[in-house]
């Protein structure tokens, strides 16, 4: 693809300064160059559908947290598109312990240092991580 043919379909989804695609295109001398794209309609639609699915899953998790079936940790993992394995890699906490921490009875009895570690990963205050009311008023991914 030539530089002038790099898709620039701007539907406001991949906004400059937020998300852009790096493409490789051929310049007039026949050399490959890196070119930024602000979107391509088929890819933008696929991304929107994927994010809608994530939002639905996060909303289901949110309801489970409100009902006391899961800890707030589960909600923030979903909202940040993390699974147990990824959170384990970020925190150094074993996967089996993280699975236990998804239980609200276990989560709310954790040491403050462990809660602080989770809060730091999710860029939250300890109070926000522990407060179920914060989960109730939290907005979906696509509205932030």
N, C-alpha and C positions, 0 to 999 in steps of 0.2 A: 504494500500500500504506500502511496506517496503521501508526503506531508500534508498536501492540500486535501487529501481524501480521508484524513483521520476524522472520525465522527465527532460532531460537536452539537448533538441534539440536546438542547437545554430545555428540560421540562421542570426545572427547579428542584429536581431530586438530588442530583450530584452537583451541588453548588460549589462554585469556586471558593476556596478557603476552607471547605469542609471535606469533601471527598472528590478526588479526581482520579482518573485512570491514566496510567503510564502506558503509552503505546510506542512501538518501534515502527518508524516509517523511513522510507528512502527519500533522501534529499535530491536536489537536481544533479549532484555529482555521483549519485549511485551509492552513497554511504548511508548506513543506518544511523538514525538520530532518534533520541528520545523526544516524544511529543506528548503533551498533556491533553487529555480529552475530558470534556465536561459531561459526556454521556453519549449513549447510543440507545435509541428507543427500546429495542428488544431486551437489552441488558437492564435498562432502568425498570422495565415492567417486571422482569424476573426478580430483581432486588426488592421491589415493592411487595410482590407476592410473598417472598421469603420473610420480609419483616412483618407482614401481616400475620403470618403463621407464628412467628416468634411472639408477637403481641398477644395472640390468642393463648399460647402456652403460658405466658407470663400472667395473664389475667386469671387463668385456671389456678396457677400456683398462688396468686394473690388471694383468691377465695379460700384456698386450703389453709393459708396462713391466718386469715381472719377467723376461720372456723376452728383454729387451734390444732389442725392436723399436721402442719409443717411449721418449722421455725422461720423467722424472717430471713435467715441465711439462704433458704431455698429460693425465696423471691428475688433477692439481690443477685444470686447466681444466675437465675433465668434472665433477669433484666440486663445483666452484663454478658449474656451469652456464654456463660461458663458452665462446664460440667464438673463433676467431682475431681476428675483427673487433672483438669486445668487449674482448678483452685488449689489442689494439692501441690502442683508445680510452683504456683505463685507463692504459696505460704510456707511450704516445707512440712505441712501437717499431713500425716498419712491419710490415704483415701478412706480407710475404714473408720478413722476418727471423724472425718468430715461427714461421712454417712450417718454416724451417730448424732452429730451436731444438727442434722436436719430434723431431728425429733425435738419439739419445743420443750419438753420436760428436761432434756439433757442440755439444750442450748442455753436456757436461762440460768443454769447453774454453773456455767463455764467461768473459769478464772478471768478476771478483768484483763489480764495481759493477752489472753487468747481472743477475747472479744475485740480488743484494740487492734490486734493483728488483722482480723477480718474487716473491721471498719476501715482500716488504712487501705486495704486492697480495693474496697468498693468506694473509696474517697468519701466516706461518711463520718459523721461524728458517732461516738459510741451511743449517745442517746438516740440518734436516728436509727441506728441498727437495731437497738433493743425495743424501740417504740413501734408497736403494731399500728398505731394511728398514722405514723409516717408511711406505712405500706398502704393504708386505706386511701390516702390522698395522693399517692404517687401517680404520675402520668405515664401513659404508654410510651414506648420507645419512639414511635413516629411523631409524637407531639412535643418532644423536647427540642 
